[in-house]
Amino acid sequence: MASLPTRGIDISEFNGDVNLAALKGQIDFVIIRCGYGGNYTNQDDTEYETNVRKCVAAGIPYGVYLYSYAVTTDMARSEAAHALRLLRGKKPLYGVWYDVEDNTLPSGEAIVENCITFCEEIERAGYYCGIYSFLNWMETRLSSPRLDRFDKWVAQWSSHLDYDKPFGMWQYTSSGVLNGQRFDMDYAFKDYPAIIGGEDLTKEEVRALAQQVYDENERKYHTIDSVPQWAREAVRDVYRVLDLGGVGGAQAEVVLNASQTYVRAVYLVSKLLDHYLPGWNSSSPEAAEAGQTEERTAQPKAQEEPEEKRAPEAGTEPEQEAEPEAETETEIEAEVEAEAEAKELE
């Protein structure tokens, strides 16, 4: 399991010839621009294929991004087709990212629809997809709850990141220097190779990761009022649905009862693992019966775009997996309560 956060760079043809082999040991990953705009070969990044080959040869995991000019959903579909054409035969263990930052892009529901269109086309082809933009847009144009399910790569060139929603990557500078060459630098706060290449995640690693997340959140969030505003209502819902009683205080000051929550959380996590990682627990009957999701292929539409339009380098400022068939709320509550009674924790 990777030690988080991992550190990487994002590159394009504007970086020229990058000696990636010489950077091994200084970086953990590379995010490579595949192109910009719609599905036209003259809008492929001229260094993309070379950079992918260099990463593979050096044993450095990589992700891919495409710079968007889409003003309609048809254009967003063509951009998805562009990325998918260049992804054939490749395994980007740091995901596929939609670079949404150009000042010609629309606002309001139009940009939200474009993001959803692109990301869903990429997901349908079996890839992990997220959205890149700088902090201001993430908090304004891209703040719609409809985009919350997609991972975020946020650009804020600073010593700290002020984004208060979930995110996976942070582009923290545009002026990092490695071996005398300047790069955009990034931190990844998720173990993307483990998430995307799930076959490499062992049972022990799953347990360690679950314990790490539990420990971190137990230390960080002591009361409902200490939970970030965007997540507070969801926490209240969980406490209501599972009938969890807090310790002391009332309303927002209720202390989150970690010991009581833990048994229930482990049970629910095990259900999800049974669905998404069949076989992780050989004693699980659900694991033996887990099915495969059908692959769907995207049907992109053609589009017209200005031939001479060329994207600037990304960062000029920096899952959805189908939901498992769930048991009914009553069934889950009954099983959870049974588990809680059988495994009372102090």
Buried (B, 14 or more C-beta within 10 A) or exposed (E): BBEEBBBBBBBBBBBEEBEBEEBEEEBBBBBBBBBBBBBBEEBBBEBBBBBBEBBBEBEBBBBBBBBBBBBBBBBBBBBBBBBBBBBEEBEBBBBBBBBBBBEEBBEEEBBBBBBBBBBBBBBBBEBBBBBBBBBEBBBEBBBBEEBEEBBBBBBBBEEEBEBEBBBBBBBBBBEBEBEEBEBBBBBBBBBBBBBBBEEEBEEEEBEEBBEEEBEEBBEEBEBBEEBEEEBBEEBBEBBEEBEBEBEEEEEEEBEBBBEBBBBBBBBBBBBEBBBBBBEBBEEBEBBEEBEEEEEEEBEBBEBEBEEEEEBEBBBBBBBEEEEEEEEEEEEBBEBBBEBBEEEEEE
